[in-house]
Amino acid sequence: MEIKLGCCGWGFFNAKQRIGSDWKLRFKTKLQAYSTLFDLVEVNSTFYKLPKKETAERWLDEATKLNPGFEFTVKCSQIVTHEDRFETEASIEAYASTLEIAKALKASVLLLQTPASFKPTKQNLNILNSFLKRIRKPLQLAWEPRGDWLKRPNLIKKICKAHKLIHCVDPLRADPASSTRVQYFRLHGFGKQMVYNYRFSKSELLKILDRVKQVKAERVYVLFNNYYMYENCLEFKHLIAQVL
């Protein structure tokens, strides 16, 4: 099993703290500095606004220059999942635009995160299935359903199987509903889930590692998405080195 570790975004990465006060002399950008500590990043900014293709290509060049094995994953535009909600051509077009950026980054996974307000109603199920049948899938799609969907793992499993999706979960909150060659874990912390002001303890990191070891997959992506994500990801990296 291959374990890929990273964080959801590099915008808050404190290169001076992690690398040293001379980091600007050693690295071209903050992303390049980040790439020397981690092998993976989920691009979250694409959820809010898509960059130019040239910008994505520059990110790829910066990140892989010092770490050839560095990987990007991409979060899909909010137009698809939160605004239009898979319903019209606007979703198809926004998905296609996000896909072009993902391809420019040579991304391995594209993430669709649906909000809790997108409930597992018959209407939403029909809309989602119709959308997933229409789109191109040249790379792997991960789906992170929230809210009432998590009470219906069999339905999630059915959708993932029908459309060859990875069921993205927080492994401390839920188990993947489907067994796939690749698993995608996103860790948000506890308390007020949307605040993310949380730091995982060593015992929690050990639980995460235990969940990772339990899944039957060739590759597991582990992405921290909390306030202390850089610290926690490095702690988890060191823990893996000690245990595995």
C-alpha positions in Angstrom: 0.0 0.0 0.0 1.2 3.5 -0.9 0.3 6.3 1.5 0.3 9.8 0.1 0.2 12.7 2.6 -0.6 16.3 2.2 -2.8 19.2 3.1 -5.8 21.0 1.7 -4.0 24.0 0.2 -0.7 25.7 0.7 -1.9 29.3 1.1 -1.4 29.3 4.9 1.9 27.4 4.8 4.4 29.3 6.9 7.6 28.7 5.0 9.7 30.8 7.4 8.6 28.7 10.3 8.9 25.3 8.6 12.0 25.9 6.4 13.9 28.8 7.9 14.2 32.6 7.5 16.3 32.1 4.4 13.6 30.2 2.5 13.2 32.8 -0.2 16.8 32.4 -1.1 16.4 28.6 -1.5 13.0 28.4 -3.1 11.2 30.2 -5.9 7.7 30.1 -4.2 5.9 29.0 -1.1 4.5 26.1 -3.0 8.0 24.9 -4.0 9.0 25.1 -0.3 5.9 23.1 0.6 6.8 20.5 -1.9 10.0 19.6 -0.1 8.1 18.5 3.0 5.0 16.9 1.5 4.3 14.8 -1.6 0.7 15.9 -2.1 -1.6 18.9 -2.0 -5.3 19.3 -2.7 -6.0 22.5 -4.6 -8.9 24.2 -2.7 -8.8 27.5 -4.5 -10.5 25.9 -7.5 -13.6 25.6 -5.5 -14.0 29.4 -5.4 -12.3 30.5 -8.6 -10.4 28.6 -11.3 -6.9 29.8 -12.1 -5.7 30.3 -15.7 -4.3 27.2 -17.3 -0.9 28.9 -17.5 -1.0 29.4 -13.7 -1.8 25.7 -13.1 1.1 24.7 -15.4 3.4 27.0 -13.5 2.3 25.4 -10.2 3.1 22.0 -11.5 6.6 23.1 -12.7 7.4 24.7 -9.3 6.2 21.8 -7.2 7.8 19.0 -9.3 11.2 20.7 -9.9 12.5 19.6 -6.5 10.1 16.8 -5.9 9.4 14.9 -9.1 6.9 12.6 -7.4 4.8 15.5 -6.1 1.0 15.1 -6.8 -1.9 17.5 -7.0 -5.6 16.7 -6.4 -8.3 19.2 -7.2 -11.5 20.3 -5.6 -14.3 20.9 -8.1 -15.9 24.3 -8.6 -18.6 25.3 -6.2 -20.8 26.0 -9.2 -21.2 22.3 -9.7 -21.8 21.2 -6.2 -23.2 24.1 -4.2 -24.7 26.6 -6.6 -26.2 24.9 -9.6 -26.1 21.5 -7.8 -25.6 19.3 -10.9 -28.9 20.5 -12.4 -28.2 22.5 -15.6 -25.6 23.0 -18.3 -23.8 25.4 -15.9 -22.7 22.4 -13.9 -21.5 20.5 -17.0 -19.5 23.6 -18.1 -18.0 24.3 -14.7 -17.0 20.7 -14.3 -15.3 20.7 -17.8 -13.4 23.9 -16.9 -12.3 22.4 -13.6 -11.2 19.3 -15.4 -9.0 21.3 -17.7 -7.2 22.7 -14.7 -6.8 19.3 -13.2 -5.3 18.0 -16.4 -2.9 20.9 -16.5 -1.8 20.0 -13.0 -1.6 16.3 -14.0 -3.9 15.7 -11.0 -4.7 12.2 -10.0 -8.1 12.8 -8.3 -10.9 15.4 -8.8 -13.0 15.9 -5.7 -16.8 16.6 -5.7 -17.9 17.7 -2.2 -21.6 18.0 -1.7 -23.0 20.1 1.1 -25.3 18.8 3.9 -28.1 20.8 2.3 -27.9 18.6 -0.8 -30.0 15.8 0.7 -30.5 12.2 -0.6 -34.0 12.9 -2.0 -35.3 11.1 -5.0 -35.0 14.3 -7.0 -31.4 15.0 -6.0 -30.5 11.4 -6.7 -31.9 11.6 -10.2 -30.1 14.8 -10.8 -26.8 13.5 -9.5 -27.0 10.3 -11.5 -27.9 12.2 -14.7 -24.9 14.5 -14.2 -22.5 11.6 -13.5 -23.6 9.8 -16.6 -23.0 12.8 -18.8 -19.6 13.9 -17.7 -16.2 12.7 -19.0 -14.1 10.9 -16.4 -10.4 10.9 -17.7 -9.2 10.9 -14.1 -10.5 9.4 -10.8 -13.5 11.2 -9.2 -13.9 11.2 -5.4 -17.2 12.1 -3.9 -17.5 13.5 -0.3 -21.2 13.6 0.6 -22.2 15.3 3.8 -25.2 15.3 6.1 -28.0 12.7 5.8 -26.1 10.8 3.1 -23.8 9.4 5.8 -26.8 7.6 7.3 -27.3 5.7 4.1 -24.0 4.0 3.3 -25.7 1.4 1.0 -27.0 4.2 -1.2 -23.5 5.8 -1.3 -22.0 2.4 -2.2 -24.6 2.0 -5.0 -23.8 5.4 -6.5 -20.0 4.9 -6.2 -20.2 1.5 -7.9 -22.4 2.7 -10.7 -20.2 5.6 -11.6 -16.8 4.3 -10.4 -16.4 6.9 -7.7 -14.1 7.0 -4.7 -16.1 7.5 -1.5 -14.2 10.3 0.3 -14.6 10.3 4.1 -13.1 11.6 7.3 -11.9 8.2 8.7 -12.4 9.3 12.3 -16.1 10.0 11.5 -17.1 7.3 9.0 -15.9 4.3 7.0 -15.7 4.3 3.2 -18.9 2.8 1.9 -17.2 1.2 -1.0 -13.9 -0.7 -1.5 -11.9 0.8 -4.3 -8.3 0.6 -5.5 -7.8 4.1 -4.2 -9.1 5.6 -1.0 -9.3 9.3 -0.3 -9.4 10.6 3.3 -10.0 14.2 4.4 -9.5 15.1 8.0 -11.4 18.1 9.4 -11.1 17.7 13.2 -13.9 17.8 15.7 -16.0 20.4 17.5 -17.7 22.8 15.1 -16.9 21.0 11.9 -16.9 24.1 9.6 -14.5 26.0 11.8 -11.7 23.4 11.6 -9.8 25.1 14.6 -8.5 21.7 15.8 -5.3 19.9 16.4 -5.2 16.1 16.3 -3.6 14.4 19.3 -1.0 11.6 18.9 -3.7 9.1 19.9 -6.0 10.4 17.2 -3.2 10.2 14.6 -2.6 6.6 15.7 -6.3 5.9 15.1 -6.0 7.5 11.6 -3.1 5.2 10.8 -5.0 2.2 12.0 -7.9 3.2 9.7 -5.5 3.5 6.8 -4.0 0.1 7.5 -7.4 -1.5 7.6 -8.5 -0.4 4.1 -7.8 -2.7 1.3 -6.4 -0.3 -1.3 -3.3 0.1 -3.4 -3.1 3.8 -2.6 -4.5 5.9 0.2 -4.6 9.7 0.0 -4.5 11.3 3.5 -5.3 15.1 3.5 -5.4 17.2 6.6 -7.9 20.1 6.4 -7.7 21.7 9.8 -6.1 24.8 11.2 -3.0 22.9 12.3 -2.9 20.8 9.2 0.8 21.4 8.4 1.9 20.4 11.9 -0.4 17.4 12.0 0.6 16.2 8.6 4.3 16.3 9.5 3.5 14.6 12.8 1.6 11.9 10.9 4.5 11.6 8.4 7.0 11.0 11.3 4.6 8.5 12.9 4.3 6.5 9.7 8.1 6.4 9.5 8.3 5.0 13.0 5.5 2.4 12.7 5.7 1.1 9.2 
